[in-house]
Amino acid sequence: MNIRAANQDDIKGLINLSGEFSRENEWAEHIPIGRIDSHAEAEEWLFGDKIFKVLVAEDRGSLIGYLGIKKFKEGYEASILVDSKFRGQGIGKKLTDEIFKLIPREIEVEAWVADFNKESLKITPKLGFEFKSRFKEKNFIPGREFYVHVFTRQGGKD
């Protein structure tokens, strides 16, 4: 397994990771990382104007993990995907630790996790994020109210 900066060859791999995520979780099609289904969308998630930092994990030439930090007016947000066949092997932790070495200490990155995403609720703290707050979301998924848990992690670069 190799962790590296993203390149143009990762576009198809990111589309595949996003599609797999959506097929695994009935709710995933409602969140942005679960709707990467075109070359243009994947390119935006890898190289777009809002992208602050991206790292990917590959195994034998195939994309098996993605971690992107996006910059918004309000701050920075992390999005992560790991191929289901490679989960539980520490890939998300390695991606997270490596990308935070590239982020200045004064930057706080948020990870927003819906309460029905039980796996991510357990994993996010293991990735070095600390629980900050939660809020009720009523409009994001039509007909479904849920809580969003907000976790944060400070950059690690001096």
C-alpha positions in Angstrom: 0.0 0.0 0.0 1.2 3.4 -1.0 0.0 6.9 0.2 0.6 9.7 -2.2 -0.7 12.9 -3.8 -3.6 12.4 -6.3 -3.0 12.4 -10.0 -5.2 12.2 -13.1 -5.1 8.4 -13.1 -7.2 8.5 -9.8 -10.3 9.9 -11.4 -11.8 6.5 -12.3 -10.8 5.0 -9.0 -12.6 7.8 -7.0 -15.7 7.3 -9.1 -15.5 3.6 -8.2 -15.0 4.2 -4.5 -17.9 6.7 -4.4 -20.2 4.2 -6.2 -19.3 1.4 -3.9 -20.0 3.6 -0.9 -23.4 4.5 -2.3 -24.3 0.9 -3.0 -23.3 -0.1 0.6 -25.4 2.6 2.3 -28.9 3.5 1.2 -28.4 7.1 2.6 -25.0 7.7 0.9 -26.6 9.0 -2.4 -27.8 12.0 -0.4 -24.3 13.1 0.7 -21.8 14.7 -1.7 -19.0 12.1 -1.4 -21.6 9.4 -2.3 -22.5 11.2 -5.6 -19.2 11.3 -7.4 -20.4 9.6 -10.7 -18.7 11.5 -13.5 -15.2 12.5 -14.6 -16.0 16.1 -13.9 -17.2 15.4 -10.4 -14.2 13.2 -9.5 -11.8 15.9 -10.9 -13.5 18.5 -8.7 -13.0 16.3 -5.6 -9.3 15.7 -6.5 -8.2 19.0 -8.0 -11.0 21.6 -7.7 -10.8 25.1 -6.4 -12.2 24.2 -3.0 -9.7 21.4 -2.4 -7.1 22.3 0.2 -5.2 19.0 0.4 -5.8 15.5 -1.0 -4.0 12.2 -0.4 -4.9 8.8 -1.8 -4.0 5.2 -0.9 -3.3 2.7 -3.7 -2.6 -1.0 -3.7 -1.2 -2.7 -6.8 -2.1 0.3 -9.0 -5.7 0.6 -7.7 -7.2 3.4 -5.7 -8.2 2.0 -2.3 -8.5 5.2 -0.2 -9.2 8.9 -0.5 -8.9 11.7 1.9 -9.7 15.3 0.8 -9.8 18.5 2.8 -12.0 21.1 1.3 -11.9 24.8 2.1 -15.3 26.6 2.6 -16.1 30.1 3.7 -16.8 28.7 7.2 -13.6 26.6 7.5 -12.3 23.2 6.4 -14.0 19.9 6.1 -12.6 16.3 5.7 -14.1 13.6 3.5 -12.8 10.1 3.5 -13.5 6.9 1.6 -11.8 3.5 2.0 -12.5 0.5 -0.2 -14.6 -2.0 1.7 -12.1 -4.8 1.0 -9.4 -2.9 2.8 -11.3 -1.5 5.8 -9.9 -2.4 9.2 -6.3 -2.3 8.0 -5.5 1.2 9.3 -5.6 2.9 5.8 -7.9 5.7 7.0 -5.7 6.3 10.0 -2.6 6.4 7.8 -4.2 8.8 5.3 -5.4 11.0 8.1 -2.1 11.1 10.0 -0.2 11.9 6.8 -2.5 14.6 5.6 -2.5 16.4 8.9 1.3 16.6 8.8 0.7 18.9 5.8 -1.8 21.2 7.5 -0.7 24.1 9.6 -1.4 23.9 13.3 -3.7 27.0 13.2 -6.1 25.3 10.9 -9.0 23.3 12.4 -10.6 20.7 10.2 -14.1 19.4 10.8 -15.6 16.0 10.0 -19.4 15.9 10.0 -20.9 12.5 10.7 -24.7 11.7 10.6 -26.0 9.7 13.6 -27.1 6.9 11.3 -23.5 6.4 10.0 -22.6 4.2 13.0 -19.3 3.0 11.5 -18.0 6.5 11.0 -19.2 7.6 14.5 -16.9 4.9 16.0 -14.0 5.5 13.6 -13.7 9.3 13.5 -12.3 9.6 17.0 -9.8 6.9 16.3 -8.6 9.1 13.4 -7.6 11.8 15.9 -10.8 13.9 15.7 -12.5 15.1 18.9 -16.2 15.5 19.3 -17.1 19.2 19.3 -20.9 19.5 18.9 -24.0 18.1 17.3 -27.0 19.7 15.6 -30.4 18.4 14.3 -30.6 18.4 10.5 -34.2 18.5 9.1 -33.8 19.4 5.4 -30.7 17.6 4.0 -32.4 14.2 3.3 -36.1 14.7 2.4 -38.4 13.2 5.0 -35.5 12.3 7.4 -34.5 14.2 10.5 -31.2 13.2 12.1 -28.3 14.6 14.2 -25.0 15.6 12.7 -22.0 15.1 15.0 -19.2 17.6 14.4 -15.7 16.4 15.1 -12.5 18.5 14.8 -8.8 18.0 14.5 -6.0 20.6 14.4 -3.3 20.6 11.7 0.0 19.2 12.8 2.5 21.2 10.7 4.7 23.8 12.4 
